């Protein structure tokens, strides 16, 4: 899988770090490392739609730009009603 081969290229902006931490409610020092860990998990479901990769794992969805490997956002999965 192309995304997994290029995990070292993953990065995000300062605002991206804040958005990821806020949306997921996590208190970690390195949000990129946190995302890398989840993306490389055997349980991760990775699919590409257009210009983005969508990784579903541990009750959250991580969105990564397929060309720049920028983590755009991450959020918790909504519960189905």
N, C-alpha and C positions, 0 to 999 in steps of 0.2 A: 504494500500500500504506500502510495507516494507521500502521504502525510506522515506516516510513521518513519519513513526513511529520512525525512527532513525535520524531525522534532527539534534538532539543535537550532534551527532557524526561527523557532517560535519566539515572538516578542509581542509587546503591546505598548501603548502610550501611558503616560502618567494618569490621564483621565480614564483609560481602559482599566488600569489597576484599581482605581477607586470604584468604577462601575461594577467590576467583577466581585470585589469584596462586598459591596453594598447589596448587589442582587442575590448573592449566595449566602450572605450573612457569615462570612468566614473572617477569622482574625489571624491571618498568616503573614509572615514577613515578605514572602515571594509568591505573588499570585501566579506568575508565569510558571514557576516550578510546580505549584499546586496543580495547574491545568495540565502540564506535561505528564505529571504522575497519573492523572485520571485518564488522559488520552492514551497512554501506553498500557493501561490496564487491559487484561484479557476480556473483561466484561464490557469494554467500550464498544458501542455500535457506531461506526463511522460511515457517513454517506456524504457524497458530494452532490450539491444541487447548484447548478450554475457556477458562479464565481466563489462560492463558499463551501467549506466543509462544516458539517454539523455532527458533533460528537455527543451521543447520549450515554451517560454513565452516572451511577450513584445518585439518581434522582435529579440530574441537572442536564442542561444542554449547553455546550460550549460552541461558539461560532467562530470559525477561523477563515480568513481570506485565503483562497487557494493559490494566489499568485505571490503575495508578499509574506505569507505566514504570520500575519498580524492577528492576534486574538482580539476580535471585535467586541464580543460580549459573552456573558454566561448568565444563565438564569435557572431557577428551579423549575422543574416540570410542574405543570398545573395538575391538580387532582381532577380526574374525570368525575362528573356528577352523575 
